[in-house]
Amino acid sequence: MYNPLLEQLDIKKSSIHGNGLFTKEDISKGTVLGVTHVAHDAFPDGWIRTPLGGFYNHSENPNCESIERYLKDLTKVRLLKTLVDIPMYTELTCTYTIWKATPEMVTCKISSDTLDTWLGL
């Protein structure tokens, strides 16, 4: 039977936001947990998110990192890799943003109308 996640992972209610990705057993530092995103120009942000990529939450103190690699056919993918040994029942987190900052955003030279437009408000 198809399972979109590794057997060592589970989706549960998160104290961070909505649902999160949790370990069902201890996972060692440096473990690649799988593909979280696949590059594709047809999508607004240029990425297709996999089931693995849909459930890990953001943290400023993450236990995982997102690394970019290329498949043999040169398709760009993002992988989720553990930064530390992660105990059983721990939520997996990664530092990420949902958009790239422009120079105007970084230097705070942006009007609220422009920000509303960027956010689709």
C-alpha positions in Angstrom: 0.0 0.0 0.0 1.3 3.5 -0.9 2.5 5.6 2.0 3.6 9.2 1.1 5.8 9.4 4.2 8.6 7.3 5.6 7.5 4.7 8.1 9.4 6.6 10.8 7.2 9.8 10.4 3.6 10.7 11.2 1.4 13.7 10.8 -0.1 15.0 14.1 -1.6 18.2 15.6 1.2 20.8 16.1 1.7 23.3 18.8 3.5 25.5 16.2 0.8 25.6 13.5 -2.0 23.3 12.3 -0.6 19.9 11.7 3.1 19.0 11.8 5.5 16.2 10.9 6.6 14.0 13.9 9.0 11.2 14.4 7.8 7.8 15.4 11.3 6.7 16.4 14.7 8.2 17.1 16.3 9.6 13.9 20.1 10.3 13.6 21.7 13.6 12.7 22.4 13.8 8.9 19.5 11.6 7.9 17.9 12.6 4.6 14.2 12.2 5.1 13.2 12.6 1.5 12.1 15.1 -1.2 10.0 18.0 0.0 9.8 20.1 -3.2 10.3 19.6 -7.0 11.2 22.5 -9.2 8.6 23.2 -11.9 8.1 26.5 -13.8 4.3 26.1 -14.2 3.8 26.8 -10.5 3.7 30.4 -9.1 6.6 30.0 -6.7 8.4 27.5 -9.0 8.0 24.5 -6.8 5.7 21.5 -6.4 5.4 20.5 -2.7 5.4 16.8 -1.9 3.4 15.3 1.1 6.7 15.5 3.1 7.1 19.2 2.3 3.5 20.0 3.2 3.7 19.3 6.9 7.0 20.4 8.5 6.7 23.7 10.3 8.9 26.7 10.5 11.3 27.3 13.4 14.0 29.8 14.1 15.7 26.9 16.0 15.2 24.1 13.5 16.1 20.4 13.9 16.2 20.0 10.0 17.4 21.9 7.0 16.2 22.1 3.4 19.0 21.3 0.9 18.8 21.7 -2.9 20.1 18.9 -5.1 19.7 17.8 -8.7 18.3 14.4 -9.8 20.1 12.5 -12.6 17.8 14.1 -15.2 18.8 17.6 -13.8 15.5 18.2 -12.1 16.1 20.5 -9.1 14.7 19.2 -5.8 14.7 20.2 -2.1 15.4 17.5 0.5 14.7 17.5 4.2 17.9 16.6 6.2 18.2 16.3 10.0 20.6 18.8 11.7 20.7 16.9 15.0 19.8 13.6 16.5 16.0 13.8 16.9 14.2 11.8 19.6 11.0 9.8 19.1 7.8 11.9 19.1 9.6 15.1 18.2 8.2 17.6 15.7 10.4 18.2 12.6 11.1 21.8 11.9 13.0 23.8 9.3 13.7 27.5 8.8 11.9 28.8 5.7 10.0 31.7 4.2 7.1 31.7 1.8 8.5 34.5 -0.4 11.8 36.1 -1.2 12.5 39.5 0.2 13.0 42.3 -2.3 15.5 45.2 -1.6 12.5 47.4 -0.8 11.2 44.9 1.8 14.7 44.5 3.4 15.2 48.2 3.8 11.6 48.9 4.7 11.1 51.3 1.8 7.7 49.8 0.8 4.2 51.3 1.1 1.5 49.4 2.8 -0.5 49.5 -0.5 2.4 47.7 -2.3 2.7 45.2 0.5 -1.1 44.5 0.4 -0.8 43.9 -3.4 2.1 41.4 -2.9 0.2 39.5 -0.3 -3.0 39.5 -2.4 -5.0 41.6 0.0 
